[in-house]
Amino acid sequence: MRSLIRALTLVCVVAGLGVLGQGPAYADPGCQQIDPISGECTVSVEVPGDGGGNGQPEPAGDGPKDTGSGSPCYWDGAIGKAGPVPCLSPYGSWNNNYGCYIDLADPPPPAGDPAWKGHELGDGAVYNCYQPQTTLLIQIWSPTPPPGAAAGPSPREVAQMAVDKLHLKAVDIGITPEPGPDSIGLVGMPVWLWARQPNEQTYGPATASASAGGITVTATARVHAITWDMGDGTTVECRTAGTPYDPKYGKEASPDCGHVYKLSSAREPNRRYTVTATSAWVITWQGAGQTGTIQMNGLNRSVDIAVGEAQVLVR
């Protein structure tokens, strides 16, 4: 199968078949079908058998497997650079042996379409086989689902694809005293903590949808809490974004997110405390008649602040 895809790819590259990716206006007159979404040329082929002349697809193994790359899904570099690939995409599930994303053609080609290779509707099925590395899309007839096309991605897996599209980030840190060489706080004075200018990507709510295998899932992410590691061995968990400090508050403590240092940072290696804010996200998703929750931690950002002791001079 790989040799077939490789040969078709070379034909497309050398002969300019469809000039894939440039839209329908550049399609070769021999194209059997143009993908209405991507504008790519669809080429229908029948996968050669094992030499016995029975017309059955080439065995495709057990689908994704360990290739030694650290990822179970891998592109062998027939054209372009070899390397690991995502196991799921909007085009279906990756199959290492076929070297493409496989998904059931839905709706199927009409009766008599060349993609059926003479078979009738209901006799096997037609599958899309898409290579993002070469932008080659072919259609495969098979009597049984090829590995990677039988079940398709689960709603939970599609939900993770939606989460990846959110591009969530750590919060920008707001703190008093401010970080910088000319700023210093005092032992015993209130320290205010807050997420500076929180937005959809740093605090939420952020929403995105993803589709794959005929499933569409929508995910919404919100920060559940921010844990502040104050650098002095203590942590503060805040269930809000915090309140930005304003000079008019004077020596008041923060109403929702703050800390008080009891020791100077002078004993630290860089004579400063490293303050780290770590966001805990809760992501809810729904689609395909199912709902679920994903928890995500680990997005963090750090700043260094100096805290000193007030000295009283007596004359």
Residue pairs with C-beta under 8 A, 6 or more apart in sequence:
1 47
1 48
1 57
1 58
1 60
1 97
1 98
1 99
2 76
2 78
2 97
2 98
2 99
4 45
4 47
4 48
5 78
5 98
5 99
5 100
5 129
5 131
5 134
5 136
5 138
6 78
6 79
8 43
8 45
8 136
8 138
9 78
9 79
9 131
9 134
9 136
10 79
11 17
12 18
12 20
12 41
12 134
12 136
13 79
13 134
15 28
16 28
17 28
17 30
17 31
17 41
17 43
18 26
18 27
18 28
18 31
18 40
18 41
19 26
19 27
19 28
20 40
20 41
20 134
20 135
20 136
21 38
21 39
21 40
21 135
22 39
23 39
24 34
24 39
27 34
27 39
27 41
28 41
31 41
31 42
31 43
32 42
32 43
32 44
32 113
32 114
32 115
33 41
33 42
33 44
33 109
34 40
34 41
34 42
35 41
35 42
35 137
38 135
38 137
40 135
40 137
41 137
42 137
42 138
42 139
43 136
43 137
43 138
43 139
44 109
44 113
44 114
44 115
44 117
44 126
44 138
44 139
45 138
45 139
45 140
46 55
46 117
46 140
46 141
47 57
47 58
47 140
47 141
47 142
48 58
49 55
49 56
49 57
49 58
50 56
50 58
50 59
55 117
56 143
57 140
57 141
57 142
57 143
57 146
58 97
59 97
60 95
60 97
60 98
60 146
60 147
60 148
61 96
61 97
61 147
62 147
63 93
63 95
63 96
63 97
63 147
63 148
64 72
64 73
64 87
64 93
64 94
64 95
64 96
64 148
65 72
65 96
66 72
67 74
67 84
67 96
69 83
69 84
70 84
71 84
71 85
71 87
72 87
73 84
73 85
73 86
73 87
73 94
73 96
74 82
74 83
74 84
74 85
74 96
75 82
75 83
75 84
75 85
75 99
75 133
76 82
76 96
76 99
77 83
78 99
78 134
79 133
79 134
80 133
80 134
85 94
85 132
86 94
87 93
87 94
88 94
88 153
88 157
88 158
88 161
88 212
89 101
89 132
89 212
90 161
90 210
90 211
90 212
91 101
91 103
91 128
91 130
91 132
91 212
92 101
92 102
92 103
92 128
92 130
92 148
92 149
92 152
92 153
92 212
92 213
93 101
93 102
93 103
93 148
93 149
93 152
93 153
93 213
94 100
94 101
94 102
94 148
95 101
95 102
95 146
95 147
95 148
95 149
97 147
98 129
98 140
98 146
98 148
99 131
100 129
100 130
100 131
100 136
100 138
101 128
101 129
101 130
101 131
101 132
101 148
102 127
102 128
102 129
102 140
102 146
102 147
102 148
102 149
103 127
103 128
103 130
103 149
103 152
103 212
103 213
104 125
104 126
104 127
104 128
104 145
104 149
104 152
104 214
105 115
105 125
105 126
105 127
105 128
105 139
106 214
108 121
108 125
108 126
109 115
109 116
109 126
109 139
111 120
111 121
113 126
115 126
115 139
115 141
116 123
116 126
116 141
117 141
119 141
123 143
124 141
124 142
124 143
124 144
125 141
125 142
125 145
126 139
126 140
126 141
127 139
127 140
127 141
127 142
127 145
127 146
127 149
128 137
128 138
128 139
128 140
129 137
129 138
129 139
129 140
130 136
130 137
131 137
140 146
152 212
152 213
152 214
152 215
153 161
153 212
153 213
153 215
155 215
155 217
155 285
155 287
155 288
155 290
155 292
156 285
156 290
156 292
157 212
158 210
158 211
158 212
158 213
158 215
158 216
158 217
158 287
158 288
159 210
159 217
159 219
159 283
159 285
159 287
159 292
159 294
160 294
161 210
161 212
161 217
162 208
162 209
162 210
162 217
162 218
162 219
162 285
163 208
163 219
163 221
163 283
163 285
163 294
163 296
164 210
165 208
165 209
165 210
166 201
166 206
166 207
166 208
166 219
166 221
167 201
168 201
168 202
168 206
168 221
168 281
168 296
168 299
169 201
169 202
169 299
170 202
170 277
170 278
170 279
170 299
170 300
170 301
171 195
171 196
171 198
171 202
171 203
171 223
171 226
171 241
171 277
171 279
171 301
172 195
172 196
172 197
172 202
172 301
173 193
173 195
173 196
173 275
173 277
173 301
173 302
173 303
174 192
174 193
174 194
174 195
174 196
174 242
174 244
174 245
175 191
175 192
175 193
175 194
175 275
175 303
175 305
176 185
176 190
176 191
176 192
176 245
177 183
177 184
177 185
177 191
177 305
177 306
177 307
178 305
179 303
179 304
179 305
183 305
183 306
184 306
184 307
184 308
185 191
185 261
185 305
185 306
185 307
185 308
186 307
186 308
186 309
186 310
187 261
187 262
187 263
187 264
187 307
187 308
187 309
187 310
188 260
188 261
188 262
189 251
189 260
189 261
190 251
190 252
190 253
190 254
190 258
190 259
190 260
191 230
191 254
191 258
191 259
191 260
191 261
192 242
192 243
192 244
192 245
192 249
192 254
192 257
192 258
193 228
193 236
193 238
193 242
193 254
193 257
193 258
193 259
193 275
193 277
194 241
194 242
194 243
194 244
194 245
194 254
194 257
195 202
195 203
195 223
195 226
195 241
195 242
195 277
196 244
198 223
198 241
200 206
202 223
202 279
203 222
203 223
203 241
203 279
204 220
204 221
204 222
204 223
204 281
205 220
205 221
205 222
206 220
206 221
206 222
207 218
207 219
207 220
207 221
208 218
208 219
209 216
209 217
209 218
209 219
209 287
210 216
210 217
210 219
211 217
215 287
215 288
216 287
216 288
217 285
217 286
217 287
217 288
218 285
218 286
218 287
219 283
219 284
219 285
219 294
220 283
220 284
220 285
221 281
221 282
221 283
221 296
222 281
222 282
222 283
223 241
223 279
223 280
223 281
223 282
224 239
224 280
224 281
224 282
224 295
225 237
225 238
225 239
225 279
225 280
226 237
226 238
226 241
226 242
226 257
226 277
226 278
226 279
226 280
227 235
227 236
227 237
227 238
227 277
227 278
227 280
228 235
228 236
228 237
228 238
228 257
228 259
228 275
228 276
228 277
228 278
229 235
229 274
229 275
229 276
229 277
229 278
230 236
230 259
230 261
230 273
230 275
231 265
231 268
231 272
231 273
231 274
231 275
231 276
232 261
232 262
232 263
232 265
232 273
234 259
236 257
236 258
236 259
238 256
238 257
240 256
240 257
242 254
242 256
242 257
243 254
243 255
243 256
243 257
245 254
253 260
261 273
261 307
263 307
264 307
264 308
264 309
265 271
265 272
265 273
265 305
265 306
265 307
265 308
266 308
270 304
271 306
272 304
272 305
272 306
273 304
273 305
273 306
273 307
274 302
274 303
274 304
275 302
275 303
275 304
275 305
276 300
276 301
276 302
277 300
277 301
277 302
278 297
278 298
278 299
278 300
279 297
279 299
279 300
280 295
280 296
280 297
281 295
281 296
281 297
281 299
282 293
282 294
282 295
283 293
283 294
283 295
283 296
284 291
284 292
284 293
284 294
285 291
285 292
285 293
285 294
286 292
